[in-house]
Amino acid sequence: MLTDDQLDTASDPRQQGFLSACREAGIGDPTVITVPATTHGGRHGTALALDVAPDLDAIFAYNDVMAIGAMQTLTDRDIRIPDDVAVVGCDDIALNTMVTPTLSSVRIDRKRIGQEAVRLLSALVDGRRFDEPTVVPVELVSRQSA
C-alpha cells in the first residue's frame, strides 16, 4: 500500500481498513510505503516498494493520483499493468478513465460524507456526542488496471 505521509497512519481508517481486509483475505502483512499523496509520491513510493519487494503483484494506493504515479513508474520499468502488477486507487476521480490502462478505484460517496459531516457538526453544536464512528459504504470500480 502507498499511504499519505501527512496522516497519522496508525489511526487512519483507510489504511486500517486495508490492513484488516488483507488479514481477512489471508494476505498477511503487506508492505506499506508512506510518501506524499501526490503523483510524484506515487512514483517514488512505487520505486521504493519495488526495491523492498521486487516480486510484488499489486499496489493499493491511498488515492488515485498516487496510483497514477505508481502506474508511471511501473510503465517506465516495463512492468505490465495488470499482467505483472495490478494497481488500484481510491476516490474514483474522473482522470481514472483518461489514463492507460484505465484505473480501478474505490469509489467514495463524497456527497454522503458531506451530509454525515454536517449531521455530526449539528449534533456537536447541540451538545450531543457520538461515540460510534460513522461508516460510509464504498464501491470498487473495476477497470483495466486490476
N, CA, C and O atoms as a DFTB+ gen file, in Angstrom:
584 C
 N C O
     1  1       0.843      -1.181       0.000
     2  2       0.000       0.000       0.000
     3  2       0.880       1.233       0.000
     4  3       1.873       1.296       0.725
     5  1       0.520       2.204      -0.804
     6  2       1.131       3.527      -0.747
     7  2       0.203       4.391       0.081
     8  3      -0.988       4.479      -0.218
     9  1       0.727       5.034       1.124
    10  2      -0.114       5.832       2.003
    11  2       0.436       7.246       2.131
    12  3       1.609       7.495       1.853
    13  1      -0.415       8.159       2.549
    14  2      -0.102       9.581       2.639
    15  2       0.759       9.891       3.864
    16  3       0.393       9.534       4.984
    17  1       1.895      10.549       3.659
    18  2       2.796      10.851       4.778
    19  2       2.286      11.972       5.678
    20  3       2.903      12.253       6.705
    21  1       1.190      12.613       5.327
    22  2       0.636      13.691       6.142
    23  2      -0.351      13.176       7.195
    24  3      -0.881      13.957       7.986
    25  1      -0.593      11.873       7.203
    26  2      -1.590      11.301       8.108
    27  2      -0.932      10.585       9.268
    28  3       0.219      10.157       9.181
    29  1      -1.674      10.461      10.352
    30  2      -1.291       9.569      11.440
    31  2      -1.705       8.179      10.976
    32  3      -2.832       7.749      11.221
    33  1      -0.799       7.480      10.312
    34  2      -1.158       6.224       9.665
    35  2      -1.613       5.151      10.648
    36  3      -2.346       4.238      10.268
    37  1      -1.193       5.248      11.896
    38  2      -1.618       4.238      12.870
    39  2      -3.118       4.313      13.124
    40  3      -3.730       3.305      13.475
    41  1      -3.719       5.482      12.955
    42  2      -5.155       5.616      13.217
    43  2      -5.949       5.953      11.953
    44  3      -7.150       6.208      12.040
    45  1      -5.317       5.961      10.802
    46  2      -6.014       6.294       9.570
    47  2      -6.990       5.183       9.193
    48  3      -6.572       4.045       8.984
    49  1      -8.291       5.496       9.102
    50  2      -9.278       4.451       8.810
    51  2      -9.067       3.782       7.453
    52  3      -9.338       2.590       7.307
    53  1      -8.595       4.521       6.475
    54  2      -8.392       3.932       5.148
    55  2      -7.303       2.865       5.209
    56  3      -7.455       1.770       4.667
    57  1      -6.205       3.204       5.879
    58  2      -5.117       2.228       5.993
    59  2      -5.520       1.060       6.884
    60  3      -5.207      -0.090       6.573
    61  1      -6.207       1.338       7.984
    62  2      -6.625       0.257       8.874
    63  2      -7.609      -0.687       8.175
    64  3      -7.560      -1.901       8.372
    65  1      -8.496      -0.121       7.362
    66  2      -9.419      -0.950       6.604
    67  2      -8.691      -1.836       5.607
    68  3      -9.037      -3.005       5.435
    69  1      -7.688      -1.279       4.954
    70  2      -6.887      -2.049       4.003
    71  2      -6.180      -3.197       4.712
    72  3      -6.229      -4.337       4.251
    73  1      -5.526      -2.901       5.828
    74  2      -4.794      -3.940       6.561
    75  2      -5.736      -5.014       7.084
    76  3      -5.402      -6.198       7.065
    77  1      -6.910      -4.606       7.549
    78  2      -7.903      -5.561       8.030
    79  2      -8.370      -6.470       6.892
    80  3      -8.496      -7.681       7.076
    81  1      -8.624      -5.896       5.733
    82  2      -9.057      -6.688       4.574
    83  2      -7.964      -7.672       4.152
    84  3      -8.261      -8.799       3.758
    85  1      -6.704      -7.247       4.234
    86  2      -5.597      -8.152       3.901
    87  2      -5.558      -9.330       4.861
    88  3      -5.383     -10.473       4.440
    89  1      -5.721      -9.052       6.154
    90  2      -5.728     -10.139       7.151
    91  2      -6.879     -11.102       6.876
    92  3      -6.695     -12.319       6.895
    93  1      -8.071     -10.551       6.620
    94  2      -9.239     -11.393       6.354
    95  2      -9.041     -12.250       5.106
    96  3      -9.547     -13.370       5.039
    97  1      -8.313     -11.737       4.123
    98  2      -8.069     -12.472       2.885
    99  2      -6.871     -13.414       3.000
   100  3      -6.543     -14.128       2.052
   101  1      -6.216     -13.411       4.171
   102  2      -5.062     -14.285       4.369
   103  2      -3.801     -13.800       3.689
   104  3      -2.891     -14.590       3.435
   105  1      -3.732     -12.502       3.389
   106  2      -2.571     -11.946       2.702
   107  2      -1.421     -11.701       3.666
   108  3      -0.262     -11.681       3.250
   109  1      -1.719     -11.517       4.933
   110  2      -0.648     -11.294       5.903
   111  2      -0.318      -9.829       6.035
   112  3      -1.205      -8.977       6.011
   113  1       0.956      -9.539       6.173
   114  2       1.405      -8.165       6.374
   115  2       1.946      -7.574       5.075
   116  3       3.084      -7.849       4.695
   117  1       1.142      -6.767       4.396
   118  2       1.633      -6.139       3.161
   119  2       2.643      -5.042       3.479
   120  3       2.652      -4.496       4.582
   121  1       3.471      -4.734       2.529
   122  2       4.419      -3.635       2.664
   123  2       3.656      -2.321       2.566
   124  3       2.855      -2.129       1.652
   125  1       3.906      -1.421       3.505
   126  2       3.276      -0.101       3.482
   127  2       4.379       0.929       3.281
   128  3       5.326       0.993       4.065
   129  1       4.256       1.728       2.239
   130  2       5.218       2.782       1.919
   131  2       4.508       4.112       2.138
   132  3       3.433       4.342       1.585
   133  1       5.105       4.983       2.939
   134  2       4.494       6.265       3.268
   135  2       5.222       7.374       2.520
   136  3       6.409       7.616       2.736
   137  1       4.490       8.039       1.643
   138  2       5.029       9.100       0.782
   139  2       3.978      10.194       0.646
   140  3       2.828       9.996       1.040
   141  1       4.357      11.356       0.091
   142  2       3.341      12.401      -0.133
   143  2       2.217      11.895      -1.044
   144  3       2.450      11.084      -1.940
   145  1       1.014      12.378      -0.804
   146  2      -0.173      11.949      -1.552
   147  2      -0.270      12.690      -2.880
   148  3      -1.255      13.376      -3.154
   149  1       0.761      12.540      -3.694
   150  2       0.860      13.209      -4.984
   151  2       1.260      12.193      -6.052
   152  3       1.611      11.057      -5.734
   153  1       1.206      12.603      -7.308
   154  2       1.675      11.731      -8.375
   155  2       3.150      11.409      -8.169
   156  3       3.567      10.261      -8.325
   157  1       3.938      12.424      -7.819
   158  2       5.371      12.186      -7.565
   159  2       5.551      11.217      -6.402
   160  3       6.400      10.327      -6.457
   161  1       4.751      11.390      -5.348
   162  2       4.823      10.465      -4.225
   163  2       4.518       9.040      -4.651
   164  3       5.183       8.104      -4.207
   165  1       3.521       8.866      -5.505
   166  2       3.184       7.542      -6.025
   167  2       4.306       6.947      -6.841
   168  3       4.583       5.751      -6.757
   169  1       4.956       7.794      -7.640
   170  2       6.105       7.316      -8.435
   171  2       7.233       6.864      -7.512
   172  3       7.772       5.767      -7.657
   173  1       7.576       7.728      -6.562
   174  2       8.682       7.443      -5.649
   175  2       8.354       6.238      -4.750
   176  3       9.195       5.363      -4.545
   177  1       7.139       6.206      -4.223
   178  2       6.741       5.099      -3.360
   179  2       6.776       3.765      -4.076
   180  3       7.144       2.751      -3.483
   181  1       6.399       3.755      -5.339
   182  2       6.439       2.517      -6.116
   183  2       7.871       2.071      -6.348
   184  3       8.172       0.880      -6.275
   185  1       8.759       3.020      -6.628
   186  2      10.179       2.669      -6.781
   187  2      10.709       2.053      -5.486
   188  3      11.431       1.056      -5.518
   189  1      10.350       2.648      -4.347
   190  2      10.773       2.100      -3.052
   191  2      10.168       0.714      -2.832
   192  3      10.853      -0.202      -2.376
   193  1       8.890       0.563      -3.156
   194  2       8.223      -0.728      -2.973
   195  2       8.886      -1.812      -3.807
   196  3       9.064      -2.937      -3.340
   197  1       9.252      -1.479      -5.039
   198  2       9.913      -2.460      -5.901
   199  2      11.302      -2.827      -5.373
   200  3      11.760      -3.953      -5.566
   201  1      11.974      -1.879      -4.706
   202  2      13.265      -2.179      -4.090
   203  2      13.104      -3.143      -2.924
   204  3      13.922      -4.044      -2.736
   205  1      12.034      -2.947      -2.135
   206  2      11.787      -3.776      -0.949
   207  2      11.183      -5.131      -1.344
   208  3      11.542      -6.164      -0.779
   209  1      10.277      -5.115      -2.307
   210  2       9.555      -6.331      -2.701
   211  2       9.493      -6.408      -4.229
   212  3       8.451      -6.120      -4.818
   213  1      10.599      -6.793      -4.873
   214  2      10.627      -6.793      -6.338
   215  2       9.606      -7.736      -6.981
   216  3       9.295      -7.595      -8.163
   217  1       9.090      -8.684      -6.223
   218  2       8.103      -9.619      -6.765
   219  2       6.666      -9.229      -6.429
   220  3       5.763     -10.058      -6.542
   221  1       6.440      -7.977      -6.018
   222  2       5.079      -7.564      -5.668
   223  2       4.162      -7.731      -6.869
   224  3       4.580      -7.595      -8.019
   225  1       2.912      -8.026      -6.577
   226  2       1.972      -8.251      -7.676
   227  2       0.769      -7.322      -7.642
   228  3      -0.102      -7.398      -8.508
   229  1       0.716      -6.434      -6.631
   230  2      -0.401      -5.495      -6.563
   231  2       0.001      -4.275      -5.746
   232  3       0.801      -4.358      -4.814
   233  1      -0.580      -3.139      -6.127
   234  2      -0.395      -1.893      -5.389
   235  2      -1.779      -1.310      -5.133
   236  3      -2.587      -1.148      -6.047
   237  1      -2.030      -0.997      -3.856
   238  2      -3.227      -0.257      -3.490
   239  2      -2.745       1.096      -2.997
   240  3      -2.019       1.173      -2.006
   241  1      -3.135       2.147      -3.670
   242  2      -2.667       3.492      -3.331
   243  2      -3.717       4.239      -2.529
   244  3      -4.918       4.038      -2.711
   245  1      -3.246       5.103      -1.639
   246  2      -4.110       5.878      -0.768
   247  2      -5.121       6.707      -1.556
   248  3      -6.259       6.889      -1.125
   249  1      -4.693       7.203      -2.710
   250  2      -5.621       7.948      -3.564
   251  2      -5.272       7.690      -5.027
   252  3      -4.266       7.051      -5.335
   253  1      -6.104       8.190      -5.906
   254  2      -5.934       7.908      -7.326
   255  2      -4.715       8.592      -7.936
   256  3      -4.075       8.018      -8.817
   257  1      -4.380       9.791      -7.498
   258  2      -3.194      10.447      -8.075
   259  2      -1.938       9.674      -7.724
   260  3      -1.026       9.577      -8.546
   261  1      -1.869       9.126      -6.526
   262  2      -0.730       8.278      -6.163
   263  2      -0.707       7.018      -7.033
   264  3       0.358       6.573      -7.463
   265  1      -1.882       6.449      -7.289
   266  2      -1.965       5.252      -8.125
   267  2      -1.502       5.551      -9.553
   268  3      -0.835       4.725     -10.177
   269  1      -1.850       6.715     -10.061
   270  2      -1.405       7.093     -11.411
   271  2       0.112       7.257     -11.424
   272  3       0.763       6.854     -12.388
   273  1       0.684       7.839     -10.376
   274  2       2.141       7.915     -10.265
   275  2       2.761       6.528     -10.217
   276  3       3.801       6.287     -10.830
   277  1       2.125       5.615      -9.490
   278  2       2.606       4.232      -9.422
   279  2       2.618       3.607     -10.813
   280  3       3.576       2.934     -11.193
   281  1       1.548       3.835     -11.566
   282  2       1.457       3.292     -12.916
   283  2       2.571       3.842     -13.807
   284  3       3.097       3.121     -14.655
   285  1       2.931       5.108     -13.622
   286  2       4.015       5.693     -14.414
   287  2       5.336       4.987     -14.137
   288  3       6.078       4.663     -15.064
   289  1       5.630       4.748     -12.863
   290  2       6.882       4.063     -12.523
   291  2       6.882       2.642     -13.068
   292  3       7.887       2.190     -13.617
   293  1       5.773       1.936     -12.923
   294  2       5.696       0.575     -13.449
   295  2       5.923       0.568     -14.956
   296  3       6.673      -0.261     -15.472
   297  1       5.278       1.487     -15.655
   298  2       5.442       1.574     -17.111
   299  2       6.883       1.904     -17.483
   300  3       7.431       1.324     -18.420
   301  1       7.501       2.834     -16.753
   302  2       8.903       3.193     -17.008
   303  2       9.826       1.988     -16.870
   304  3      10.856       1.915     -17.540
   305  1       9.464       1.049     -16.009
   306  2      10.281      -0.142     -15.758
   307  2       9.823      -1.340     -16.578
   308  3      10.234      -2.472     -16.320
   309  1       8.975      -1.089     -17.563
   310  2       8.446      -2.148     -18.436
   311  2       7.723      -3.248     -17.667
   312  3       7.770      -4.418     -18.044
   313  1       7.061      -2.859     -16.593
   314  2       6.234      -3.784     -15.822
   315  2       4.805      -3.613     -16.315
   316  3       4.257      -2.511     -16.289
   317  1       4.213      -4.698     -16.760
   318  2       2.888      -4.645     -17.382
   319  2       1.789      -4.564     -16.328
   320  3       1.790      -5.294     -15.337
   321  1       0.851      -3.651     -16.576
   322  2      -0.308      -3.457     -15.704
   323  2      -1.524      -3.990     -16.453
   324  3      -1.744      -3.547     -17.581
   325  1      -2.292      -4.860     -15.944
   326  2      -2.266      -5.550     -14.663
   327  2      -1.580      -6.911     -14.718
   328  3      -1.559      -7.625     -13.715
   329  1      -1.014      -7.289     -15.874
   330  2      -0.451      -8.642     -16.022
   331  2       0.612      -8.954     -14.975
   332  3       0.618     -10.042     -14.398
   333  1       1.511      -8.001     -14.730
   334  2       2.573      -8.213     -13.744
   335  2       2.199      -7.636     -12.381
   336  3       2.410      -8.275     -11.351
   337  1       1.647      -6.432     -12.382
   338  2       1.262      -5.758     -11.144
   339  2      -0.096      -5.090     -11.358
   340  3      -0.266      -4.283     -12.272
   341  1      -1.055      -5.435     -10.506
   342  2      -2.361      -4.778     -10.522
   343  2      -2.262      -3.489      -9.710
   344  3      -1.522      -3.425      -8.729
   345  1      -3.005      -2.470     -10.117
   346  2      -2.986      -1.188      -9.409
   347  2      -4.431      -0.750      -9.152
   348  3      -5.278      -0.767     -10.045
   349  1      -4.681      -0.356      -7.890
   350  2      -5.992       0.157      -7.501
   351  2      -5.773       1.427      -6.697
   352  3      -4.911       1.474      -5.820
   353  1      -6.549       2.450      -6.997
   354  2      -6.506       3.702      -6.254
   355  2      -7.730       3.844      -5.381
   356  3      -8.472       2.888      -5.153
   357  1      -7.923       5.036      -4.905
   358  2      -9.045       5.303      -4.015
   359  2      -9.541       6.726      -4.269
   360  3      -8.732       7.653      -4.317
   361  1     -10.808       6.912      -4.427
   362  2     -11.537       8.164      -4.612
   363  2     -12.315       8.183      -5.917
   364  3     -13.327       8.878      -6.007
   365  1     -11.879       7.445      -6.931
   366  2     -12.515       7.374      -8.242
   367  2     -12.693       8.745      -8.887
   368  3     -13.811       9.183      -9.158
   369  1     -11.562       9.412      -9.126
   370  2     -11.584      10.706      -9.807
   371  2     -11.807      10.512     -11.306
   372  3     -11.578       9.425     -11.836
   373  1     -12.248      11.553     -11.975
   374  2     -12.570      11.482     -13.408
   375  2     -11.360      11.103     -14.256
   376  3     -11.523      10.471     -15.301
   377  1     -10.173      11.466     -13.841
   378  2      -8.955      11.178     -14.603
   379  2      -8.717       9.678     -14.785
   380  3      -7.983       9.274     -15.687
   381  1      -9.327       8.860     -13.944
   382  2      -9.101       7.417     -13.995
   383  2      -9.460       6.785     -15.326
   384  3      -8.876       5.769     -15.703
   385  1     -10.399       7.361     -16.039
   386  2     -10.783       6.814     -17.338
   387  2      -9.973       7.419     -18.476
   388  3     -10.161       7.051     -19.636
   389  1      -9.072       8.344     -18.155
   390  2      -8.270       9.012     -19.181
   391  2      -6.834       8.509     -19.222
   392  3      -6.057       8.941     -20.074
   393  1      -6.465       7.599     -18.311
   394  2      -5.123       7.028     -18.315
   395  2      -5.187       5.638     -18.926
   396  3      -6.251       5.022     -18.989
   397  1      -4.027       5.149     -19.379
   398  2      -3.959       3.823     -19.984
   399  2      -2.978       2.970     -19.204
   400  3      -1.818       3.351     -19.047
   401  1      -3.426       1.814     -18.710
   402  2      -4.798       1.331     -18.721
   403  2      -5.666       2.152     -17.775
   404  3      -5.155       2.843     -16.894
   405  1      -6.972       2.072     -17.962
   406  2      -7.862       2.812     -17.069
   407  2      -7.701       2.261     -15.649
   408  3      -7.471       1.068     -15.450
   409  1      -7.827       3.164     -14.668
   410  2      -7.507       2.833     -13.284
   411  2      -8.715       2.327     -12.501
   412  3      -9.751       2.989     -12.443
   413  1      -8.573       1.158     -11.906
   414  2      -9.567       0.649     -10.957
   415  2      -9.455       1.475      -9.684
   416  3      -8.364       1.901      -9.305
   417  1     -10.585       1.698      -9.028
   418  2     -10.563       2.577      -7.867
   419  2     -11.700       2.261      -6.909
   420  3     -12.735       1.719      -7.299
   421  1     -11.486       2.609      -5.659
   422  2     -12.543       2.510      -4.656
   423  2     -13.291       3.838      -4.671
   424  3     -12.728       4.886      -4.355
   425  1     -14.560       3.776      -5.042
   426  2     -15.391       4.979      -5.110
   427  2     -15.956       5.289      -3.728
   428  3     -16.519       4.421      -3.061
   429  1     -15.796       6.528      -3.317
   430  2     -16.295       7.006      -2.034
   431  2     -17.395       8.019      -2.315
   432  3     -17.215       8.922      -3.133
   433  1     -18.517       7.878      -1.652
   434  2     -19.652       8.773      -1.855
   435  2     -19.378      10.095      -1.134
   436  3     -19.681      10.238       0.050
   437  1     -18.807      11.055      -1.854
   438  2     -18.435      12.342      -1.250
   439  2     -19.655      13.117      -0.742
   440  3     -19.587      13.794       0.284
   441  1     -20.753      13.011      -1.461
   442  2     -21.978      13.695      -1.028
   443  2     -22.427      13.149       0.328
   444  3     -22.792      13.917       1.219
   445  1     -22.399      11.842       0.480
   446  2     -22.792      11.228       1.749
   447  2     -21.834      11.629       2.869
   448  3     -22.271      11.867       3.995
   449  1     -20.548      11.706       2.580
   450  2     -19.578      12.141       3.591
   451  2     -19.887      13.563       4.034
   452  3     -19.835      13.872       5.224
   453  1     -20.209      14.428       3.077
   454  2     -20.578      15.805       3.411
   455  2     -21.827      15.858       4.273
   456  3     -21.890      16.619       5.238
   457  1     -22.821      15.051       3.926
   458  2     -24.054      15.011       4.708
   459  2     -23.783      14.535       6.140
   460  3     -24.318      15.092       7.099
   461  1     -22.956      13.510       6.269
   462  2     -22.624      12.984       7.598
   463  2     -21.842      14.017       8.408
   464  3     -22.048      14.149       9.615
   465  1     -20.953      14.745       7.748
   466  2     -20.176      15.772       8.446
   467  2     -21.091      16.863       8.988
   468  3     -20.927      17.305      10.125
   469  1     -22.050      17.297       8.183
   470  2     -22.998      18.324       8.624
   471  2     -23.848      17.791       9.775
   472  3     -24.092      18.504      10.749
   473  1     -24.299      16.545       9.668
   474  2     -25.104      15.932      10.730
   475  2     -24.324      15.879      12.045
   476  3     -24.854      16.226      13.100
   477  1     -23.066      15.445      11.977
   478  2     -22.247      15.354      13.193
   479  2     -21.941      16.733      13.764
   480  3     -21.964      16.924      14.980
   481  1     -21.658      17.683      12.896
   482  2     -21.380      19.044      13.355
   483  2     -22.612      19.646      14.035
   484  3     -22.498      20.283      15.082
   485  1     -23.774      19.444      13.444
   486  2     -25.020      19.937      14.051
   487  2     -25.230      19.315      15.424
   488  3     -25.636      19.998      16.364
   489  1     -24.954      18.031      15.539
   490  2     -25.108      17.349      16.828
   491  2     -24.152      17.917      17.859
   492  3     -24.528      18.109      19.015
   493  1     -22.919      18.189      17.453
   494  2     -21.947      18.775      18.381
   495  2     -22.385      20.162      18.839
   496  3     -22.261      20.505      20.014
   497  1     -22.897      20.956      17.900
   498  2     -23.377      22.293      18.246
   499  2     -24.533      22.199      19.246
   500  3     -24.663      23.046      20.131
   501  1     -25.365      21.173      19.103
   502  2     -26.498      20.962      20.012
   503  2     -26.078      20.289      21.324
   504  3     -26.916      20.039      22.190
   505  1     -24.787      19.999      21.467
   506  2     -24.296      19.390      22.696
   507  2     -24.410      17.877      22.740
   508  3     -24.200      17.278      23.795
   509  1     -24.739      17.243      21.618
   510  2     -24.817      15.776      21.576
   511  2     -23.471      15.213      21.151
   512  3     -22.712      15.858      20.429
   513  1     -23.187      14.001      21.609
   514  2     -21.931      13.335      21.247
   515  2     -22.236      12.025      20.543
   516  3     -23.287      11.418      20.748
   517  1     -21.303      11.607      19.716
   518  2     -21.407      10.311      19.049
   519  2     -20.161       9.516      19.392
   520  3     -19.041       9.948      19.121
   521  1     -20.363       8.371      19.980
   522  2     -19.233       7.523      20.327
   523  2     -18.913       6.515      19.226
   524  3     -17.794       6.010      19.143
   525  1     -19.887       6.233      18.398
   526  2     -19.696       5.270      17.321
   527  2     -19.194       5.988      16.064
   528  3     -19.701       7.054      15.715
   529  1     -18.208       5.411      15.392
   530  2     -17.751       6.037      14.142
   531  2     -18.828       5.924      13.063
   532  3     -19.625       4.986      13.062
   533  1     -18.839       6.868      12.168
   534  2     -19.754       6.832      11.034
   535  2     -19.059       6.107       9.898
   536  3     -17.936       6.455       9.531
   537  1     -19.706       5.116       9.347
   538  2     -19.132       4.340       8.252
   539  2     -19.938       4.628       6.996
   540  3     -21.152       4.430       6.960
   541  1     -19.249       5.094       5.977
   542  2     -19.884       5.373       4.690
   543  2     -19.486       4.250       3.730
   544  3     -18.296       3.993       3.550
   545  1     -20.455       3.581       3.115
   546  2     -20.132       2.479       2.209
   547  2     -19.296       2.949       1.017
   548  3     -19.396       4.095       0.579
   549  1     -18.480       2.045       0.514
   550  2     -17.653       2.317      -0.660
   551  2     -17.967       1.257      -1.724
   552  3     -18.641       0.263      -1.454
   553  1     -17.464       1.496      -2.927
   554  2     -17.709       0.578      -4.039
   555  2     -16.425       0.448      -4.862
   556  3     -15.798       1.451      -5.203
   557  1     -16.043      -0.770      -5.175
   558  2     -14.902      -0.991      -6.052
   559  2     -15.348      -0.847      -7.497
   560  3     -16.255      -1.546      -7.951
   561  1     -14.700       0.071      -8.219
   562  2     -14.977       0.263      -9.640
   563  2     -13.843      -0.408     -10.403
   564  3     -12.726       0.106     -10.460
   565  1     -14.146      -1.561     -10.987
   566  2     -13.118      -2.343     -11.689
   567  2     -12.932      -1.823     -13.103
   568  3     -13.882      -1.693     -13.874
   569  1     -11.684      -1.532     -13.415
   570  2     -11.320      -1.115     -14.764
   571  2     -10.134      -1.962     -15.208
   572  3      -9.953      -3.068     -14.699
   573  1      -9.335      -1.481     -16.128
   574  2      -8.286      -2.297     -16.740
   575  2      -7.057      -2.527     -15.862
   576  3      -6.317      -3.478     -16.116
   577  1      -6.806      -1.712     -14.852
   578  2      -5.549      -1.797     -14.113
   579  2      -5.516      -2.920     -13.071
   580  3      -4.468      -3.192     -12.484
   581  1      -6.648      -3.563     -12.844
   582  2      -6.680      -4.666     -11.850
   583  2      -7.626      -5.757     -12.284
   584  3      -7.781      -6.755     -11.580
